[in-house]
Amino acid sequence: QYYAFLKSPEGGALEDDKIKILVDESAVKDNIVKAMEELFYKADENDVVMLYFSGHGINGSFLPIDSDGYKNRLTYDELKTILGNSKAKQKVCLADACFSGSLLAMKSAYSQSLNLFYTSLRESAGGTAFLLSSKQEEVSLESQGLRQGLFSHYVIKGLKGAADVNKNKIVTIKELYDYVYQNVKEYSQSAQTPTIAGNYDPNMPVGNVR
């Protein structure tokens, strides 16, 4: 569903060569690292790069499909290194994973409106933002009613416009986080609490509204 969003006008109508989707057996660590390096290192100072991860996590790592919890983990340090080596002005990591909030326990240095969206990207101070589905000690919940993770459901809904509080047709990372935080926490009755980390401009645009 997030892939479909990126292909839509709201998500930037991205071309196929600007997106890499890895699902199930393709989502092994080597493929994830290769895809990130291939796409993120192509980016220049006017670009934004984004990683969306949905799966499992343990303290300090995401777990690709070929990880047993020890081997082939994708550590946050590896991820931050790859993002740090990208020339992109802005970098966003969205993670719908249990215990993804353990990132915060580590030290971190860290189209009607398409033209407006890219102009906002150029004007933003930029940086790196990590929007995570839960706190370190929490699990990330799924709902049969929503047919997907709570976090992913509200991320996509927010990016499509529900998070655009000031109605300026741009969804900023702060607007998205505030919207996702409020709705996930309320829906889960405070069992799941999204978190945000990084060195980023709160006005970093992450979506545009048609």
C-alpha positions as CSV (number, residue, x, y, z in Angstrom):
1,Q,0.0,0.0,0.0
2,Y,2.9,2.4,0.7
3,Y,4.3,1.6,-2.8
4,A,0.9,2.4,-4.3
5,F,0.9,5.7,-2.4
6,L,4.3,6.7,-3.8
7,K,3.1,5.9,-7.4
8,S,0.0,8.1,-6.8
9,P,0.0,11.9,-7.5
10,E,-0.2,12.5,-3.7
11,G,3.0,10.5,-3.2
12,G,4.9,12.2,-5.9
13,A,4.0,10.0,-8.9
14,L,7.4,8.5,-8.7
15,E,8.8,6.6,-11.7
16,D,9.7,2.9,-11.4
17,D,13.5,3.6,-11.5
18,K,13.1,5.8,-8.4
19,I,11.5,3.1,-6.2
20,K,12.7,-0.3,-5.2
21,I,10.1,-2.6,-3.5
22,L,11.3,-5.8,-1.7
23,V,8.6,-8.2,-0.5
24,D,8.8,-11.5,1.4
25,E,11.7,-13.7,0.0
26,S,13.3,-10.7,-1.8
27,A,13.6,-8.7,1.4
28,V,16.8,-10.3,2.6
29,K,19.5,-8.1,4.1
30,D,21.9,-8.0,1.2
31,N,19.0,-7.0,-1.2
32,I,17.9,-4.2,1.2
33,V,21.4,-2.8,1.6
34,K,22.0,-3.0,-2.2
35,A,18.7,-1.3,-3.0
36,M,19.4,1.5,-0.5
37,E,22.9,2.1,-1.7
38,E,21.8,2.0,-5.4
39,L,19.0,4.5,-4.9
40,F,20.2,6.7,-2.1
41,Y,23.7,7.2,-3.6
42,K,22.1,8.4,-6.9
43,A,20.4,11.3,-5.0
44,D,21.9,14.8,-5.1
45,E,21.5,17.8,-2.9
46,N,18.0,18.6,-4.3
47,D,16.6,15.2,-3.6
48,V,14.8,13.4,-0.7
49,V,15.3,9.7,0.0
50,M,13.0,7.5,2.0
51,L,13.1,4.1,3.5
52,Y,9.9,2.4,4.5
53,F,10.3,-0.8,6.6
54,S,7.5,-3.1,7.7
55,G,8.5,-6.1,9.7
56,H,10.2,-7.1,12.9
57,G,12.8,-5.4,15.0
58,I,14.8,-6.0,18.1
59,N,17.0,-3.6,20.1
60,G,19.2,-1.7,17.7
61,S,18.2,-3.6,14.5
62,F,15.5,-4.3,11.9
63,L,15.1,-8.0,11.0
64,P,15.0,-8.8,7.3
65,I,13.3,-12.0,6.3
66,D,16.6,-14.0,6.3
67,S,17.5,-12.9,9.9
68,D,17.1,-15.2,12.8
69,G,17.5,-12.4,15.3
70,Y,21.3,-12.6,15.3
71,K,22.5,-13.2,11.8
72,N,21.7,-10.8,8.9
73,R,20.3,-8.0,11.1
74,L,20.1,-4.5,9.6
75,T,21.4,-2.4,12.5
76,Y,20.4,1.2,13.0
77,D,24.1,2.1,12.7
78,E,24.3,0.5,9.3
79,L,21.2,2.3,8.2
80,K,22.4,5.7,9.6
81,T,25.7,5.2,7.8
82,I,24.1,4.6,4.4
83,L,21.8,7.6,4.9
84,G,24.7,9.7,6.0
85,N,26.6,8.8,2.9
86,S,23.8,9.9,0.6
87,K,24.0,13.5,-0.7
88,A,20.2,13.9,-0.5
89,K,19.2,17.0,1.3
90,Q,16.5,15.2,3.3
91,K,16.3,11.6,4.5
92,V,13.2,9.9,6.0
93,C,12.9,6.5,7.6
94,L,9.5,5.2,8.3
95,A,9.5,1.9,10.3
96,D,6.4,-0.1,11.3
97,A,8.3,-2.6,13.5
98,C,8.0,-3.9,17.0
99,F,10.6,-2.3,19.3
100,S,11.6,0.1,16.6
101,G,11.8,2.8,19.2
102,S,15.0,1.3,20.5
103,L,16.7,3.6,18.0
104,L,16.1,6.4,20.5
105,A,18.1,4.6,23.2
106,M,21.2,4.9,21.0
107,K,23.3,8.0,20.6
108,S,22.3,9.7,17.3
109,A,24.1,12.5,15.5
110,Y,21.5,12.9,14.1
111,S,-0.2,17.5,-9.2
112,Q,-1.7,20.5,-8.3
113,S,0.9,20.9,-5.7
114,L,3.9,18.9,-6.9
115,N,5.8,22.1,-7.8
116,L,4.9,23.5,-4.3
117,F,6.1,20.3,-2.8
118,Y,9.5,20.4,-4.4
119,T,9.9,24.1,-3.8
120,S,9.3,23.4,-0.1
121,L,11.9,20.7,-0.2
122,R,14.5,23.1,-1.5
123,E,13.6,25.7,1.1
124,S,13.7,23.4,4.1
125,A,16.8,23.1,6.2
126,G,16.6,19.4,5.8
127,G,18.2,16.6,7.8
128,T,17.3,13.1,8.7
129,A,14.0,12.1,10.4
130,F,13.1,8.7,11.8
131,L,9.4,8.2,12.3
132,L,8.9,4.9,14.3
133,S,5.8,3.0,15.0
134,S,6.4,2.3,18.7
135,K,8.4,2.9,21.8
136,Q,11.3,0.6,22.6
137,E,9.3,-1.6,25.0
138,E,6.1,-1.7,22.8
139,V,4.9,-4.0,20.1
140,S,3.4,-2.6,16.8
141,L,-0.2,-3.6,16.5
142,E,-2.3,-4.8,13.6
143,S,-6.1,-4.4,13.4
144,Q,-8.3,-6.8,11.4
145,G,-10.6,-3.8,10.8
146,L,-7.9,-1.8,9.2
147,R,-6.3,-4.8,7.5
148,Q,-2.8,-3.5,8.2
149,G,-0.6,-2.1,11.0
150,L,-2.1,0.9,12.8
151,F,1.0,2.9,12.1
152,S,1.1,2.3,8.4
153,H,-2.7,3.0,8.1
154,Y,-2.4,6.4,9.7
155,V,0.9,7.3,7.9
156,I,-0.8,6.8,4.5
157,K,-4.0,8.5,5.6
158,G,-2.0,11.4,7.0
159,L,0.1,11.8,3.9
160,K,-3.0,11.8,1.7
161,G,-4.1,15.0,3.5
162,A,-5.6,14.1,6.9
163,A,-2.4,15.4,8.6
164,D,-2.5,18.8,6.7
165,V,-3.7,20.8,9.7
166,N,-3.0,24.2,8.2
167,K,-4.6,23.2,4.8
168,N,-1.6,24.6,2.8
169,K,-1.6,21.4,0.6
170,I,1.8,20.3,2.1
171,V,2.2,17.7,4.8
172,T,5.3,18.3,6.9
173,I,7.1,15.7,9.0
174,K,5.8,17.4,12.2
175,E,2.2,17.4,10.9
176,L,2.6,13.8,10.0
177,Y,4.1,12.8,13.3
178,D,1.5,14.7,15.3
179,Y,-1.3,13.1,13.4
180,V,0.1,9.6,13.5
181,Y,0.9,9.9,17.2
182,Q,-2.5,11.1,18.2
183,N,-4.5,8.5,16.2
184,V,-2.3,5.5,16.8
185,K,-2.2,6.2,20.6
186,E,-6.0,6.7,20.7
187,Y,-6.9,3.7,18.6
188,S,-4.6,1.4,20.6
189,Q,-5.8,2.9,23.9
190,S,-2.2,4.0,24.6
191,A,-0.7,0.5,24.0
192,Q,1.3,1.8,21.1
193,T,3.1,5.2,21.0
194,P,4.8,6.3,17.8
195,T,8.1,8.2,18.3
196,I,10.3,10.5,16.2
197,A,14.0,11.1,16.2
198,G,16.8,12.6,14.2
199,N,18.2,16.0,13.2
200,Y,15.6,17.4,10.9
201,D,13.6,20.5,10.1
202,P,10.0,20.1,11.5
203,N,8.8,21.8,8.3
204,M,10.4,19.2,6.1
205,P,7.7,18.3,3.5
206,V,6.9,14.7,3.2
207,G,3.7,14.8,1.2
208,N,1.4,17.0,-0.9
209,V,-2.3,17.1,-1.0
210,R,-4.3,17.2,-4.3
